[in-house]
Amino acid sequence: MIYETREIDFGDVSGLDYYTGLTFKIYAKGAGSRVGAGGRYDLLTANFGKTEPAIGFMLELDALTDVLLRRERGGMLAANSDLDATMITGNETAPLFMKAKERRQRNERVRIDLKRREP
């Protein structure tokens, strides 16, 4: 089951200005990238007329599906890999996602960075 090999990272510093407190990312063993994220965003509701305390999260259904399918097929990531992740940068998204998909199919961890930050 997926909940047996999950990790929650409370040290997210994504810099999204609508968060007002704790933020987090959710990882699952074999995912190669996060499978969810969320946090506190108390001030965001003010944009809709009323300030209310709020917390929210999202799940990356494609990433979760990939993890479950890999596990079903027995294809987990190699535990002895020297690299934690491969970073792919560029301006055109379609080729980046195709490269990432190919590498993930080879059980490589891949991070796509559209902002061209340093790893």
N, C-alpha and C positions, 0 to 999 in steps of 0.2 A: 504494500500500500504506500501511497505517496507520503502520507504523514509520518512514516517511520524514518524518512531520510530528508527532512526539511531543515532549513536554517533560516532564521530571521535576523537581519542585520539592522540594528537600531542606530548605526553610525552613518546613515545616508546623508550626504551633503550635496544633494543635486542642485541646490541653489534656486529652486522654484519659489518665487516670492509670495505665493499665496499660502504657503505653509506657515503656521504660527507656533509650532512646537515640535513634538516628537515626529520624526519621519522614519520609515523603514522600507526595506526591500526584502522579498521572500525568495529564497533559492531552494531548489530541489536537486538532490544528487543526480547527476547525469544530464542536467538541463543545459549547460553551456552558457546560460544567461539567466537573468532573474525570471521568476514565474509570477511575480506580483510585487506591488508596492502600495504605499499609502502614507497617511499621517494626519496630523491635526491641521485644520484650516478654518479657525474660528472667524476670521474676518471676511472670508469669501462670500458668506451669505449676505453680507451688507450690500453687495452688488445687486441683490434681489429685493432690497427694501428692509431687511431686518437682520440684525447681528445675532447670531445664535452659535452656541458651541457646536463644533462639528468635527467628525473624524470620518475618514473614508479610505477605501482601498480598491484596488483593481487586480484582477487576475489575468495573466496572459494565457488565454485558452489554447492558443497555438503551441506555446512552449510546454504547457502541461500535457497536451495531447501527444506531442513529440516524446516527452519523457515516458509516458505510459506505453506508447507504442514500442519504444526502444526496450523497455523492460519486458514487454510481452515477447519480444524477439530475442531477448537475452543480450542485447548490445549496449552494455554500459561503457562509459568512458574509461580509458586505460588509467589505472591508478598510478602508474609509474611515469607518467608524462612529465617531461622537464619543464614545460610551459603551463602556466595557469590558463592562459587565453591567448588567442591570436587576435590582433586588432586590425580591422580593415577600415580605411578612411577613403573619402572621395566625395565628389560632388553629385554624381548621378546615382540615385538610389537603386534602380533596378539591377544594374550589374553588381552592386555591393551585396544585395540580398541574394543574388544567385551564387556569388562566391561563398557567402556565409553558409548557404544551404548545402552546397557541395562539401564544404569542410565539416559541417555538423553531421552530414551523412557518413563521414569517415570517423565519427565520434571525436572530433576536435572541438574544443571550446572556442567560441568566436564572439568578439565584441565588435559591433559596427559603431563607428563614431562619425556622425555627419557634421560635427563641429570642428573636426580636425584637431582635437586636443592631443597632447603628448600622453603616451601610455604611463 
